[in-house]
Amino acid sequence: MKNITSSNFPLGAREFVGLIAGAMALSALAIDAMLPAFAQMSQDFGLTGASANQIQWVVYAFMLGFSVAQLVYGSFADAFGRKPVILFGLAVFLLATVGAMLAQNFTTLLWMRGLQGVGMAALRVLSIAIVRDRFGGAQMARVMSFVMMVFITVPIVAPSVGQLFLFFSTWHSIFILLLLAAAAWGGWFVLRMPETLAPEHKRPLSFVNTQAAFRLCIGQRSSVVYASAAGLLYGCLMTYLGSSEQLFARGVYQLGERFSLVFGSIAIGMGLAAWLNTRLVERVGLVKMVRGSLLAFALTAWVLFVSAWWFNGVLPLGWFMALVCVCMACFSLTMPNLNALAMQPLQAVAGSAASLIGTHTTLIGVVLGSQLGSLSDGTVLPFALAFLLLSNGACALVYGFTGSNKLKGHQHG
């Protein structure tokens, strides 16, 4: 990691990665710390029987606001810089967190969760823009893998932290945790992170400039293909986050409070995969890494689906955990490289590109993940079907694009 920052940049490599990972980890904390509270929330808001799956919208509402809001932040960040726009988003997140904590009904809670996502979108998308300001290609993928290694520690511990808060208080107290974490990160960011947008890359805020930047992004076929593949994989993540508490804690496996241990175990596998990517990506190459990890994901999803069908939707817990862990490890191996490939040709409009790609990716993931997650029926079969369709769709996209370009003699990554 020592070579990822230059001598004239005021932050060392570890602090830079820590700040960027912290921004992304806040969004993970805002989701994962809530998962153990689903049972309590369902009881408080009367979500039982036919309405039981609606609790998943505590995740999906956040991600819906998150996905749509990304579209506007990039243009403002390309005009005014990354730092002021990130701080605006942080303020929105803090206000919405207070609103969610005070919500008296489920509808209000979902609106506040959506507004939390709107604020958090600025941190997530512009953190990627900051990395793109500094790095490109395989080096960007390496930095993003280091970021993901730190980022993955949040899903390992967040459900346990959320469960700890529930031992002493109600689900409302988890929003106090989010307030404290966001305020602490904001102070660190204000004091230490310089503005990374080079003056020559500033683009005056106007409809014409925004349209031109978006046209440039859409005109890059490689960016569209890799971002679309990332969106399908994001649908796997949304399905997993929305369904995991119901499957592990209350539904198929009845693990109760031990759910956080299972969730953390799978997250450890994701973290190890992200670390492995940092060791391999510059040596193997972006495209080869993406093709290999996507193929492994798609094949494992087939094994998961066939196993779910064979066992009538109720796999042995150990076998189910092992297959999900492999799938999510492949997700960690693939996503930073897909993002790097999508952003690679777009440095001149990195803010707008990060916004458009982020919106495209997460909106695909939220729409598909929420629809597939709503099929939950007390077995793992809908979950396995979602992983099968989405991972194989992503694999087909990437293999179709890279294969056709190889025939034309083009090189990637």
Secondary structure, 3 states (H helix, E strand, C coil): CCCCCCCCCCCCHHHHHHHHHHHHHHHHHHHHCCHHHHHHHHHHCCCCHHHHHHHHHHHHHHHHHHHHHHHHHHHHHHHHCHHHHHHHHHHHHHHHHHHHHCCCCHHHHHHHHHHHHHHHHHHHHHHHHHHHHHCCHHHHHHHHHHHHHHHHHHHHHHHHHHHHHHHHCCCHHHHHHHHHHHHHHHHHHHHHCCCCCCHHHCCCCCHHHHHHHHHHHHHCHHHHHHHHHHHHHHHHHHHHHHHHHHHHHHCCCCCHHHHHHHHHHHHHHHHHHHHHHHHHHHHHCHHHHHHHHHHHHHHHHHHHHHHHHHCCCCCCHHHHHHHHHHHHHHHHHHHHHHHHHHHCCCHHHHHHHHHHHHHHHHHHHHHHHHHHHCCCCCCCHHHHHHHHHHHHHHHHHHHHHHHHHHHCCCCCC
